[in-house]
Amino acid sequence: MRAMILAAGLGERLRPITLSTPKPLIEIGGITMLERVINHLKTAGVFEIIINVHHLSEKIIDFLEKKRNFGIDIEISREEVLLDTGGGLKKASWFFKKEEPFFLYNCDIYTDFDLNLMKSQFNKDKVLSVLAVKKRPASRKFIFDEKKFLCGWVNENSGEKILKRSAKIENKFPFCGIHLISPEIFDFFPEKDIFSMTDFYLDLAEKNKNITFFEYTGEWYDIGKMDSLKILRAK
């Protein structure tokens, strides 16, 4: 199985740490986030990974070389200009096989849930994408209808709300940075090179392309935020 790790971000919320250390190489308990994500993916049978890089990219590449790619096949997708989450995946689309689903995983996500359960749900639901979600304090949430299909997005702080499908029942969940995606999704990518997966998913929902969620319990932290990083390092 294959996966993409999103590791190109600037880590602006973690400055001054990220002025010299790329976010994927920030350590929790002496282990970098990149190593944690790779090991998590390996538990789900992922042994071929592509990683997009931009900020302090040579440090990430040197780290992988020193670790001998953790015994798996790793490719690098260099972004001279940041392409956002959707554009980054589009640039790396050549890496994925037409018949196999793949994970897309934000490198700043610290979590412990069983990815194999997400795989089981994906195989059962037969959708374009399954999004990992968790009930937690957050203002920005995806909205799912009574059939558990994506139909919109809301920012509960600002009041901004986008609905792409009518829904009798709205299930609202914060997204947790991990996707399991059908390669069929590449057939619907926009012509532009820079775009977010959130916007792209909402466009797909409007076209009645089904995207659902996998709800889990357990630990979840976004180490891209300084307060979360401090909590984890204090454990």
HELIX and SHEET records of a PDB file:
HELIX    1   1 GLU A   12  LEU A   14  5                                   3    
HELIX    2   2 ILE A   17  SER A   20  1                                   4    
HELIX    3   3 LYS A   23  LEU A   25  5                                   3    
HELIX    4   4 MET A   33  LYS A   42  1                                  10    
HELIX    5   5 SER A   57  LYS A   66  1                                  10    
HELIX    6   6 ARG A   68  GLY A   71  5                                   4    
HELIX    7   7 ASP A   84  LYS A   91  1                                   8    
HELIX    8   8 SER A   93  PHE A   95  5                                   3    
HELIX    9   9 LEU A  115  ASP A  125  1                                  11    
HELIX   10  10 PRO A  183  PHE A  188  5                                   6    
HELIX   11  11 MET A  197  GLU A  206  1                                  10    
HELIX   12  12 MET A  226  ALA A  234  1                                   9    
SHEET    1   A 7 ASP A  73  ARG A  78  0                                        
SHEET    2   A 7 GLU A  48  VAL A  53  1                                        
SHEET    3   A 7 ARG A   2  LEU A   6  1                                        
SHEET    4   A 7 PHE A 102  ASN A 106  1                                        
SHEET    5   A 7 PHE A 175  ILE A 181 -1                                        
SHEET    6   A 7 SER A 129  VAL A 133 -1                                        
SHEET    7   A 7 ILE A 211  GLU A 215  1                                        
SHEET    1   B 2 GLU A  27  ILE A  28  0                                        
SHEET    2   B 2 ILE A  31  THR A  32 -1                                        
SHEET    1   C 2 ILE A 109  THR A 111  0                                        
SHEET    2   C 2 TRP A 220  ASP A 222 -1                                        
SHEET    1   D 4 LYS A 161  LEU A 163  0                                        
SHEET    2   D 4 LEU A 150  ASN A 155 -1                                        
SHEET    3   D 4 ARG A 140  PHE A 144 -1                                        
SHEET    4   D 4 ASN A 171  PHE A 173 -1                                        
END                                                                             
